[in-house]
């Protein structure tokens, strides 16, 4: 009887070992996909409906305004049949500062960071329900791989300005290795 | 009224294995079968949100130990689906609650809710070699597992966005043991001398519901403020079953 008891697990282990060897595909060294981000753009959003959409009109309500940061992803390096989500950004974003060219309210003059007034989400994460976070907690939203090679990050304005009128928003992106860049929106009119 | 009169028809096929040489039903038996339970409670709004059906099909395995002339022990293990995966009720509920908002389709993990019952008890045998009655009493536990619902609720003409999660018993999924009582009455009628028996079983089950509380946690994505609301269902759930089966004894 004891031999039977020890024999059974040994047999199972042997099967497992054979199965794991046979299911092994071509060797994969897990070199990550190298992703380079370029063509950074800033688009204005109108969020009166279910989801934000791009607004081409220059007159937008301040109650449902947002901006979309769009970038192109170039995948460099050798592609292997390794896990699809295994990627690495060449030059990841380390800091994001949103500001306006006009005085926003009493405490936020022109050029002062408006990060506290925006919440953010990455749109490539389509499988999840919309889930926004404060900018300070979600830098990862700016370094997300997307299959269609276009990254989109929506920033929704949660605190509209005290007054109406023309506004231009700018976003300063700081990177690990390269010099920071500044992207601008059109000058829009809040009503 | 119609639904109250619904009797559950429960046709099971049984395979009885006995190692004993004594005539059935003295001996040890294993039974494998299927049953339908019909719930006797009126469904509450909370039950509708969970997706509790009016009836459920369960598979069961039971073991009977009849070493005494009259008294015997038995154990039952049942498993099946506890609820249907139905987002419609949740969608309607949220649409009514947030009438002026856009409500995205609530999502739930794809697995249907599973329920398991473990019961053990005693049976008493009366009758003769042609007709037998076996009233029984069993106690045990029911476990059920439910996945939470999630939905996003967007205000029109505003950036306001709410995210709501409906959980059962206040946890991500509920898998607690809940007391269950079963009263049953088995009737066996011998069809032939070769120990082919017809079985008719009626049972009444009382389950201390494992899913009697739904908690909605809602977070405003703009302000990060959270609120919660609880909806209660009935504490106990009663279900009845009636079964018709064929019992075969293999062996002597």
Interface residues (C-beta under 8 A of the other chain):
Chain A: X47 X48 X49 X50 X51 X61 X63 X64 X65 X66 X119 X129 X130 X131 X132 X134 X156 X157 X158
Chain B: X102 X104 X107 X150 X151 X152 X154 X156 X157 X158 X159 X161 X163 X221 X222 X223 X224
